[in-house]
Amino acid sequence: MTSTSPLIHVIRHGEALHNIQRPYPDRDPPLTEAGHRATKGIKLDFTPDLILISPMTRTFQTALNIFPFLQSPSLSPSPEVQVWPDLRETHDSSPCNQGLPSAELSEVFPQFDFSECHPEWDYASHTTEGAIERAEVVRRRLKEVAGTGRYANIVIVTHRGFIAFLAKGRRFDVCERRTFRFATEKEVQQQGVRRGVNCDTLEEQDFGPSVLVLHEKKADWEIARDNF
């Protein structure tokens, strides 16, 4: 059990075929060879307690490359892994942002639990309003999970477009990771904490009330000062 709010580590998947072949005509493109190499090179300075993954091939491949023990989770103790359909990409008018039926994905990735996924990829079509609402649903759910006290580090493997609605900041590059935490009640009341510019739509957006803020690591002298 942990008494502090967990850190939320958001990772964008590695380079996939649609990132280099535009317009990519097929659904659910896999990682490129470069994408596989880059994601295998991602090193984390913590051990995750919970891994949350978007139900698309490129995010599963990214997670497996970062955490190779997920290939055979029954062989050794592993972090808890959940597949959250709400982490799927936005702008699904493009085939590359549409996934496959859960039965097909389960055949390729049998180590994951697809019970939350629709049998067919029949999720509501993307709208800006819908993406904003979906991002808040994810943040609320994350906050509930955080409140259980079971996790210190939560990893999310998802997509650039969805991240733009999830948290403030510049666009994520492929393989990029940033660490967030939930704002305190006092911080939420401060002007400008909830609102910001969506780096995808370039429009102002409310990123709250379950708002994520960047986690800044403290220097050793700051920790000593705070504990004085």
N, C-alpha and C positions, 0 to 999 in steps of 0.2 A: 504494500500500500504506500502511496505517496501523498504527502500533505500539501504539496505545492501544485500550482497549475501546470499541466504538461506543456511541453513544447510541441508545436505543430510544424513538421518539416514537409514543405510542399516541393515536390520534384516534378518537373516536366519530362515527359518521355524523351527517349533519344531520337535521332534523325530517322524518319520513316520515308517510305517511297514517295508519298505525296509531298514531302518537303522538297524534293529535288525533281520530281516529274509533275509539272503543272500544265494543264489540269489533269489530276490523276483520276482515271475513269472508274476504278473499282472500289468496292466497299472495304473498309477495315484493313488498310495497308499495313504490312509488317515493317519492322525496322530494316534499314539498309545494313550492309556489312559495316560501314562506318558507324552506324548507330549502335550496332552490337558491340563493337570495340570500345566506343566511348562509354557506354553504360557499364560495361564490365570494369572500366577504370574508375568508376565513381567510388570514392572511399568516404565512409562516414565515421565521425569521431564519437559515436554513441551506439548503443544497442537499442533498436526499436522494441517497444512493447506491443505495438499494434501497427499493422500495415493495412492501409485502405487503398483499393485499386479500382480504377475505372474499368468497365467490362469491354475492353477493346484489345486487339492483338498487340499493338505497339506498347500499351501500358503493362500488359502481362509480361511481355518479353523484357521490358525495362526492369520490372521488379525481379524477375528471375535472374537477370544479369547482375543486379546490385546485390541480391540475396540468393546466391546459388544453393543454399541449404533448402530453399523452397522447392527445389526439384524433387526432393524426397523428404518431406517434412516429418514422415513417420520414423525416420532413422535417428533423429536427434530432437531435443526440445527446441521448439521454434516459437517465434512471436505469434500472437494471434493475427490471422489474416481475414479480412472481410472484403467482399466485392460490393461496391456501392454504385448502383446504376446512375444515381444523381451526379456522379463525378464524370459522366460522359461528356464528350466535346459539345460545343455549341455550333451554330451555323451548319446544321445538318442538311441543308439543301445540296451540299456537295457530297457525293457518294463516299468520299474518304472519311467523312465524319459520321457515317452510319455503320453500325456494327452488324454482327451476325447473330442468328438465332442461338439461344443459350445452349442448346443441345450440341451444336457444331463446336462452339467454344469449349464446352466441357470435354469433348473428345480430344481436343488438342491440349487442353490444360486441365487434366483430371484432378489435380491437387487442389483446385479452388472450388469453393461452394457458390453455386449460381442460383441459390434458392430465392434471392431477392430480385433476380432479373426476369424480365418478361420472356416467355418462350420465343416469341418473335420480336424483332426490333421494330416495335410499333409505338415508340414514345412520341409524345406530342412534338410537333414541328417547332423549330426554334423561333422564338421572338425575344426581343430585348427584355421585355417585361417578364417573360417566363424565365429567362436566364437569371435575372435579378432575384426573382422569387426562389428559384431552385438553389441559388447560392446561399440564400438565407436559411433555407431548409437544411442544407449541409452544415452551415455554421451552428445552427441550433442543435442539430444532432451531435456534432462534435463537442459542443459545450456540455451536453448531457453526458457524453462518454467521459469527458474530462472530469466531470463532477463526481464520477464514481471513485476516484482516487486510486484506480488500478494501474494507471499508465503515467510514465514520466516522459516518454518520447513517442509521438505518433507520426508515422510517415504516410503521406498521401502521394500517390503516383497518378497524375492526371494530365490535362492538356492546357496549352497556352490560352485558348479562347475562354475556357471555363475559369481558369485562374484569374483572368481579367475581371470577372464578376465576383470572385471569391474574396480578393484582397487588393488593397491599393498598391500601386507601384508600377514601375516600367514593365514592359513586356518581358516574359521569361524567354530565354534562349533554350534550345534543346539541351537536355541534361542538367539544366540549371536547378539549383536548390536554394531556397530561402527558408529561414526559420521564423515562425510567428508564435505569438501567444495571444490569449484573449485579453482585451483591455479590461482594466479594473472598472468597477462601477464609477469611481471618481473620474477616471480617464474618459469614460463614455460621455460624461457630462461636459467635457471640455470642448470648446468650439473647434471644429475642423477635424476632430478625431474620426467621426463617422463618415464624413463626406469627402469625396475626392474625385479625380477624373479617371474614368475607366479607360485604360490604355488601349483597348480594342475599339470601343465606340467613340472615344475621345469626347464623351459627354460626362457631365457631372453625375455622380451616383451616390446614393446612400449605401454604405457598406456595413450598416448595422441593423438592429441594435446589438447583435452578437458579433461585434466587430473584432477582427484580427489586426494586430499591430506587429510590426517587425520586432523581433527579439534581439536586443543588443547585448552581447556578452560584456560582462564587467571585467575590467582589468583587476589584477591582484590588489593594487592599492585601493581601488574602490571598494572591494569586498572587505578589506581590512578596516577602511573608514566606516563602512556601514555597520560593521560588527563592534566598533569601538564603544 
